[in-house]
């Protein structure tokens, strides 16, 4: 049950990343067309692009982990026995959990600080704290996905 909820959250975050990619393409087309055809670029296009890049960058991390789709280089460990590879994978997953969990935590803390300060973007006056929460969600989901990898790898490594 919990695994299904987590998988649904990862799929939803990935869908947000896909929507952000489509929106980013639309913003870019409108900005370029406005600049060259009407001599009037889209106001706030750079800010919108930056905000959309947050969703694009962090939205698909957990889904990619669940599908084992992250880029890996296994040239050096390919010759190792399966148990040794699994233990190295478990160690890598543990490091990833610590790192991405830390990033998620710090993004949450920073979001709180800029919310309290009332920080907004320069041109569009959009509050910036929700985008830090998007980093929190994306990195937190990845850390949870890595817990699954850690458990699977340890089972293989010690089994």
C-alpha positions, 0 to 999 in steps of 0.5 A: 500500500505504502509502495503504491502511494510512493510510486503514485507520488513519483509518477505525479512528480514526473508528470509535473516535470513533463508539463514543465518541459512543455511549458518551458518550450512554450515560454521560449517560443513565445519569447523568441516570437515576440522578440523577433516578430513584434519587437516585444519579448515576453515579460518575465520569460527568463524568470518563468524559465528558471522556475520551470527548470526547478520542476524539470530538474527535480520532478523526475528524479524519483521516477527515474530511480524507480525505473533504474534509469539514472546514468550509471558507469559500471565499467569498473564493477562489472567484473566483480561478483554479484554480492560485491556489486550489490554491497557497493550499490548499497553503499552508493544508495546509502550515500545518496540517501544522506546527500539527497535527504540533506538537500531536501532538508536544507531546501525546506529550511531555506523555503521557510526563511524566504517565506518569512522574508517575503522574497519575490522574483524581480520582474513578476513578483512571484513568491520564490519559496514554493520553488524551494519546496519543489526541490524538497519534494523532488529530493525527498522522493529520491531519498525514499526511492534510494531506501528501496534500492538500499534494501534490495541491494543489502538483501542480495549482498548478504543473502 
